[in-house]
Amino acid sequence: MLRLGKTSLAGKIIISIVLCLIIAIGAVTVLLIRTTSENLYKQMELQGKEMAQLVMYEIRLKEAMLGDVEELLNNHLYDAAFSIASMGTYSNEMLQSLSQKTGLSEINIINGDGEIIYSNMADNIGYIYGQNHAMQQVLKGNQEKIVESIRKSEVDSRFYKYGGVKLAQGRGAVQIGIAADKIEKINHSFSIQKLLESIGEDDEVVYALMVDKKLTATAHSDRERVGMVFDYPGERMAVEKGEEHTGIFHSDERKMNIYEIILPIQSQSGEIVGAINMGLSVASVEEAVRNMISKSIVAAIITSVIGILLMLLLVQRITKPVKNLAAAADRISLGDLRDKIEVESKDEIGRLAQSFSIMVENVKDMVKKIMSTSASINTFSDELVASAQQNATVADQIAKATEEVAAGSSEQVRKTSQAKERVDMVSNKIKTIVNNIEELKASTETMVTSANESKREMQAMSQQMETIRASSDLSSSTLKDLSNTSQKIGKIVDVINQIANQTNLLALNAAIEAARAGEAGKGFTVVSEEIRNLAEQSVRSAEDITKLIQETQEKSQVAIIAIDASSSEVDKGQQIVERVGHTFETIGNTINENQQLFSQLEAAMSELNDSFYHTITLVNDIEFIAEGTAANTEEVAASTEEQMASIQQITASIEQLNNMVGELNDLIAQFKI
């Protein structure tokens, strides 16, 4: 089971990755909420503008329709008035009959003094028009015809439209009027006030109003506010400069936030005649943003939990073989070679474990050979001691025989021949030991080469750790570059999640690369290339949100700190590598010490061989003396003394050999196979 302690390499890596993941998810969530709220406000702005433009369109449509109706009425009045003006003779009865036939409500014949002399309405006869009356323009000859606007009669409170022309003969004019109640009703039904009131009934619309050039409300969704002056910067900007104004403000009166859209109103000639103001409630947008925040938080929590679980599984899978290898190295450093290193992975860690296992097997073989050679040396030393003792006995017999040289010279020759044979046998044994020592030295040199190769692999792994640290710096630089890029908001979460996941996986693969024992740099080049490609994809994906990403720069700094923390964990991994390297160095030192002992042993055996060669020479001399002159007792005695000295020297060499073998056994005892 994976343990995440304060000093655990896996724990710190996971914490760093999780921090980066949370920061990335938080930044993306904030950007998503910010962008979505801005899009909602933009949509509200477009909606408000569409409503305002719809109102202006209906106003223009109404003006066009009323203009057409006005033109039809005017033409009708002119045609009827010109027809009546061309009759020449008039009477009240004729005008009444004409009114009934044509549907004209009022027909008046006016003399040059402005007095009605004939009319279909008896009450009108004798009425004199004032100087300010519209018909005075025709009576005075200023205009040949005139049409008045619809106005309310003071007599019956009905609406009429009047028009008049000059008489065809003489001074005077004809005035006719038609009932315009229906037309006035149509005008009222098409009024801007009614339109704004209907718009104001929408729950999303807080108010709708129109102001003239004096900033006075000519129509308002709240009828009581008609006539009020709205001298505010937005209305003034629209009326005076013809500029649009949009923005959110808080209404203390209504205790709510309102999105305001103000557009200038232009006449058909292009002149600014007023402005329209649409106030929309942002309550629905604020509610949507709150819902999005809550859902984003839930999604971020779920994503973080899933990411943490995946990281736990992945880090456990990666760090387990490394921990097993480190534990094995600790045991080997103590001389325990019994455990077998098993790593199933085929990556750099697997190859390192395989090389480590081969090295351990070589060490086992070397120790076994040393133990076998040591046992052989012990046997040979025992034989040498026996031979030396026998030689001592022979020498003692020779010393005694000097007293009986004359009588026992033949016996001395025989004994000397036996001694010579035994010395030859011991010399052959010594040569065999020297050959075994040379083979053991060759095996030791092979093991030293293997240990040096393993040491170089550990040094390559240390360099790989340095490369991983450079990769962490590259990841920090990539996070900084992330603030300059973006993509469409709908794809931001997926792209950044992919980048975070891939970057995390590649960072872990980089840790694996550090443990590899293959050719340094090749595997990690692929990983770093993949990181670079993902970073480029992040740059292309983030172009559409450049303005928004500036807000995440501070959070990116936190992520960079987290990556720096992961770099310190790489240093921890490097310490483990150095620790294994020290183990290899200890093994190498032990092997070097063994080589020194073998060199000393070889030198001692060579010296011992020289002594035996000298002994053989002495024995030959003794044999020659015994055969040549049995009477030369003094020379025989001297030869005997030299032989005794050689035997003592041989005995001392054998004791030295036994001491060396004991030291060698003590060193071998440290290993457990």
Sequence and secondary structure as in RCSB ss.txt:
>XXXX:A:sequence
MLRLGKTSLAGKIIISIVLCLIIAIGAVTVLLIRTTSENLYKQMELQGKEMAQLVMYEIRLKEAMLGDVEELLNN
HLYDAAFSIASMGTYSNEMLQSLSQKTGLSEINIINGDGEIIYSNMADNIGYIYGQNHAMQQVLKGNQEKIVESI
RKSEVDSRFYKYGGVKLAQGRGAVQIGIAADKIEKINHSFSIQKLLESIGEDDEVVYALMVDKKLTATAHSDRER
VGMVFDYPGERMAVEKGEEHTGIFHSDERKMNIYEIILPIQSQSGEIVGAINMGLSVASVEEAVRNMISKSIVAA
IITSVIGILLMLLLVQRITKPVKNLAAAADRISLGDLRDKIEVESKDEIGRLAQSFSIMVENVKDMVKKIMSTSA
SINTFSDELVASAQQNATVADQIAKATEEVAAGSSEQVRKTSQAKERVDMVSNKIKTIVNNIEELKASTETMVTS
ANESKREMQAMSQQMETIRASSDLSSSTLKDLSNTSQKIGKIVDVINQIANQTNLLALNAAIEAARAGEAGKGFT
VVSEEIRNLAEQSVRSAEDITKLIQETQEKSQVAIIAIDASSSEVDKGQQIVERVGHTFETIGNTINENQQLFSQ
LEAAMSELNDSFYHTITLVNDIEFIAEGTAANTEEVAASTEEQMASIQQITASIEQLNNMVGELNDLIAQFKI
>XXXX:A:secstr
     TT HHHHHHHHHHHHHHHHHHHHHHHHHHHHHHHHHHHHHHHHHHHHHHHHHHHHHHHHHHHHHHHHHHH
HHHHHHHHHHTS    HHHHHHHHHHH  SEEEEE TTSBEEEESSGGGTT B  TTSTTHHHHTTS SEEE   
EE TTT  EEEEEEEE SSSS EEEEEEE HHHHHHHHHT HHHHHHHHHTSTTEEEEEEEETT BEEEESSGGG
TT B   HHHHHHHHH   EEEEEEETTTTEEEEEEEEEEE TTS EEEEEEEEEE HHHHHHHHHHHHHHHHHH
HHHHHHHHHHHHHHHHHHHHHHHHHHHHHHHHHTTB  S       SHHHHHHHHHHHHHHHHHHHHHHHHHHHH
HHHHHHHHHHHHHHHHHHHHHHHHHHGGGHHHHHHHHHHHHHHHHHHHHHHHHHHHHHHHHHHHHHHHHHHHHHH
HHHHHHHHHHHHHHHHHHHHHHHHHHHHHHHGGG    HHHHHHHHHHHHHHHHHHHHHHHHHHT  SSTTHHHH
HHHHHHHHHHHHHHHHTGGGHHHHGGGHHHHHHHHHHHHHHHHHHHHHHHHHHHHHHHHHHHHHHHHHHHHHHHH
HHHHHHHHHHHHHHHHHHHHHHHHHHHH SS HHHHHHHHHHHHHHHHHHHHHHHHHHHHHHHHHHHHHT B 
